[in-house]
Amino acid sequence: MGNRGMEDLIPLVNQLQGALGSVGQSCHLHLPQIAVVGGQSAGKSSVLENFVGRDFLPRGSGIVTRRPLILQLLNSDTEYGEFFHCKGKKFTDFDEICKEIEAETLRLTGSNKSISPVPITLQIHSPHVLNLTLVDLPGITKVPVGDQPADIEYQIRDIIMQYICKENCLILAVTPANSDLANSDALKLAKDVDPQGQRTIGVITKLDLMDQGTNAREILENRLLPLRRGYIGVVNRSQKDIDGKKDIKAALESERKFFLSH
């Protein structure tokens, strides 16, 4: 099936997933999707929001994504979001989408930073997106904080593995440029299920935060830890940018200027 045929199929698949989910059944078809994997504060949120061109994901310290978020992007003339757990309600304010994700997360996980494998499914209809299904997974962590369970690291790993072990899942392994690529938890997990790097794309974030005198050229040219699909470099908005309401369009322009000057 060609790319056009696959893109046309995705909305039908999303309807099937929604229909089964509404009657309490899971969909066991292993359908094409892109899983976003990375450590806490690696920049996963910025990567996902760039696909949509909107701010809509919760942010904060610690584990922010505490349930998998299945993000179904559907190209359409109008822009709105719709959750499977409140079908029929259209969210045109993306701040409200963010609040709903937070509320639905708390409903199952409580306020103690625990996690749940039960996904939240969000459809975003927009003229600015391609037909894609992405999965935002909990950020990899090593040490439990507060009243998190002692095995939080293994719980997160199990959830991630449920998605990335599927042969038709493309893995976006997100690693910040100001950390050692050889110690990337995202790339390590990807390698466990995709040892030849056939379906892994490395995403190197925060390129502007690298130490002076260093660069990511060897990584981005796919020479350091080669992947068949290579690496993509991005420049994330800082927390100051986010607090100052710098939108994604402005951030992409800043990113373009950064690459032109480096």
C-alpha positions, 0 to 999 in steps of 0.5 A: 500500500502506498503512502497515500493509501496508508494515510487514507486508512488511518482515519478508518483505523482511528474510528475502529479503535474508538468504537472498540474503546467505547464498549470497553474492548481493546483493539489488538490490531497492530496498526502503524503508529509513531511512539515518542520515547525519552527521559524526563525533560528530554523535550518530548512535549516540544517534539509532539507539539511541533507535529500539531503546531499548537501548545496543548500538552501539560508541563512541569517537573517530574513525570508529567506524562503519566498515562500513554497519550494516543494522539490521532492527527486528522487533516480537516478544514476545521481545527478542534480536539476531541477525546474518546472519553468525552465523545461529542464534545469539541475542544476549540481552545487548546488550553482546555485540551491541556486541562482535560489531559491533566484532569483525565490523568488525575482521575486514574493516577491520583496526585501522587505521581503514579502512572497507569497503562490505560491510554488517553486517546485524543483526536486533533482535527486541523488543516495543519496536520498530516494523518498520523497516529503518535503515542506520547509515553511516560518519561523514563526515570530511575529514582522514585520520588515522594510516594511513587512506587519503588518499581516506577522505573520498571512500570514505565519500561513495561508501558513503553515496551508494550508499544515499541515492541510492535514491528510496525511501530516507528520509534522516535528516540528523543535525547537532549544534545547536552547529554551523552548519547551513549547513555541515552535510555531512549536509544537503549530501549529502542535498541532492545526491540530494534537492534538493527535500527531499522525503525528508529529515528533519533531526535536530538533536542536542545541543540542550543544548550550544548557546551561552547566549542562542542557540536552535534555534527557527528551525531546528526551525520549518523556517524556516531551511533548509526541508525538506518533512518538517521537523526533529526536535530531540533531546538526547543523553547526554553521554560522562559520562552514558554512562560513568556507565551512564545508560540510554536511559529515563533519558535520554529523561526528561531530554530531556523535562524539557529541552524542558519548560523551554526 
